[in-house]
Amino acid sequence: MKVLISADYSINEDRSDAIKSLKLILKPWEWYKGKHTQKVKNQLKKFFPKHNIQLFLTGRSALYNTLKGLKLKKNDGVAITGFTCEAVVLPVLYNNLNPMYIDIETKTYSMDLSDLKIKLNSKIKVIILQHSFGLIPRFRNEIIELARRKKIIVIEDLAHGFSTKFFKEDTKNTIKLLSFGRSKALSSVFGGAILTKNYNLYTQIHSNYIKLKQPSRLWMFRVLLYKSVSVLNKALYNKISIGKFLHKVFNVLNLIPREVSKLEKRGVFDMRMNKKYPDVLAQLLLTQLKKLKQTQLKRTSIVRYYSTSLKLYKEIIQTYEKQPLSRFPILVQNKKEVLRLGSQRSIYLGKWYSQVIAPEGLNQYKLGYVKGFCPISEKICKKIINLPTNIEIENAKKVIKFIDRYARINY
Ligand SMILES: Cc1ncc(COP(=O)(O)O)c(C=O)c1O
């Protein structure tokens, strides 16, 4: 039987999410007001003790309002990796701050300590430490310590995912950014949060939040559709491709709001993404949080399976093995061809990232990036693909059977 295996599409949704969203569509009076946002905060607090939490409509919005709340000076620098997407860079630029692009290391695809040390200057006031694919950055401790000595604020970008086990016990005093976008490890289709132990900063962020608007009812309706329609599409995928057809129809008619807007693809911060987090999305997120432990166990076991099956370097296996990655990154020689061959077998692998400051086609120069700033990131983007991790073992076996002959270790 043909099954859809995807790193991008409906990766977090199952029947429980579809049923929840259908029920919510029928109760529009519950969309804006309720106690579910507070319930989400209470749940998140269990994973991030002592943090104050503010939810937003998107991670982009959470980052934008946090940078605003930090009250930095015009043209202050924000260190950021080149291996990222515009959702991270645009909030920096739209706060009149300068992104300073730092290259990555090749084990966990996170900020490289030596390149940071070379480029570090007194203008840099913030470091955005991205946990790519949910991997703990190789130089996390060193970068946080360096930042502490230089009085630089660290925002840990956990948008791709995070291990609840790790953060429950972690004592580092950093700001955390989460995303609940549909392609992340935990989804309410749209959503984001900022977490900080600094109460003064939290009140600044909160005062920015209360000035924001709620998304419209029509938009909310379209978002709610995603959960049920995507589960239906997956279920119908093997039925003479009805699912595939339905997916195309919804796309062409633009029925579901896009993850990245047209404006953003042109390098403009889209204020329509800068809104409050409606209570109805919190209801969707609670359904996801209920099964988070189980999902993380599943992701961890698939990561272990990939690591051992791909016979990667021992060191890499040790780095990846116990982490519930949202995607499993590997390098291949001919990325486009591998993606194409995969799709012919109904295996849709992820492309993060297709270029320095994704998505593909975005004018990087407009975002202050000049070719050669981050040569390793540029090279990695040409070779990296991502294997899905929230899948059943039979499907992971199919992925390995297909990918094994293409997987490379060296970048
Ligand atoms: C690393 C990273 N940080 C932050 C974000 C922003 O998250 P959101 O899509 O919720 O705005 C993204 C989104 O793609 C991301 O990839």
The ligand as a Gaussian input file, in Angstrom:
#p B3LYP/6-31G(d) Opt

LIG

0 1
 C       14.982000      28.433000      13.371000
 C       13.666000      29.131000      13.361000
 N       13.409000      30.043000      14.297000
 C       12.228000      30.693000      14.322000
 C       11.261000      30.461000      13.392000
 C        9.974000      31.230000      13.453000
 O        8.907000      30.425000      13.750000
 P        7.434000      30.729000      13.157000
 O        7.321000      29.998000      11.881000
 O        6.510000      30.223000      14.213000
 O        7.334000      32.187000      12.991000
 C       11.487000      29.522000      12.399000
 C       10.454000      29.270000      11.373000
 O       10.565000      28.705000      10.375000
 C       12.719000      28.826000      12.359000
 O       13.001000      27.914000      11.418000

